[in-house]
Amino acid sequence: MNLERYFLFYFMKLASALDNNPDGVYNHYKRGNVAVRSKPTATNGTCREFETDVMVGDISRKMKGTACRVNNEWELKELYR
């Protein structure tokens, strides 16, 4: 299993949700045995709190955190389960 590839999908989908979705609205992605679901939950200036679910095969992880826009890119400030 190439975990680096899955992390790339995860971060691309999370960034898309942070860029485009209003608070509380999920962004969904599924390809093969990988599924990612992300939503911003709160916005505070250039920072957004988020929740995301990642499933690879039968392994599932739910994560929450905060990301902030810095130099037009999202930087993770907090990440926890």
Phi, psi and omega in degrees: 000126180268089184296328179300320179296318180294321177296323177299313177301315181301309183293325177296317181288323176296314179300320178297317178295317180295324180287322195244338188263140171289162178307135177089356182254124183282150168248127183248144176215133175216130177210118182060234182263017180247129176227134179229134178226120184227146174210140169288142181247339179200149179237132179222094183066238181266008180249148177225133171277152183212162170233144178213146175241130179236129177232125176238110186062236180258012178260126184234140177224135174250130181228153175228159178179191178227135175233144180236145176282119177227123182051043176067020176228154178275130175243129177287127178257325178218144175211124181211164178258000000 
